[in-house]
Amino acid sequence: MIASDSDTFKSREPSGGSPALDAASRERLGRYLQALYEPVLDEGLDPRLAELLHQLDRDRAERESGPPDH
């Protein structure tokens, strides 16, 4: 069960006017998000997506190295 927002993440209004979390709340939020997303990070990458990422890296490296000398 997840605690209500007011119980879990106490915010305050800094002088800039935008909400901010205290250090303990940021720590709790970080642990919660890590626990939430850790199983996703442990999943294997689809081979088609992996190949597309490799192709993107190759294309980017070719662009950064400049045009080929012909």
N, C-alpha and C positions, 0 to 999 in steps of 0.2 A: 504494500500500500504506500502511496506517495503522499507526503504531507502537503497541506495546502501551501500555496505560494507565500502567504503571509507568514507561515510557520517556518518555511524552509529558506527563503531568500529575503532577508530584511534589507530593504533599500532605504536610502536617505537621499535627500535633495542637496547636492553640493552647490557651491556658489554659482556654477555654470548653469544650473537649472535642470540638468539631465539626471535621471536616476543613476545611482551607483551602488554596487554591492560591497559590503565590508569583506575583509580578508577571509574570515571564516566561511562566509556564504559563497565566495568565489571558490574556495577549496572544496566545499561540499558539491557545488555545481560541477566542478571539474571531475571529481570522483564519479558522480552520477553519469555524466556524459561518457566518461571512459568506460564504465561498466555497460552502458547502453550500446556503445558502438564497437566494443572489443570483439564480439562474435562476428561482426561484419568484416572487420579487418583480418580475421583469421580465415575467412573464406578464400577459396582459390579463385583466381582470375580466369574468366572465360578465355579460351585460347584465341578466339577471333579478336577480342578486345586487346589482348596482349600483343598480337601481331600488329594491330592498328597503332598501338602506342609505340612499338619499336619502329614502325614506318615513320611516324611523326618525329621521333628522335633522329632518325637518319636524315629526313628532309630538313629538319632544323639545323643539323650539323653541316649539311651541304650548303645551306643558305649562309650560315655564319662563316664558312671558309671561303666564300666568294665564288664567282663563276669559274668553271673549269677552264684551264688554258688549252685553247685549240688553235 
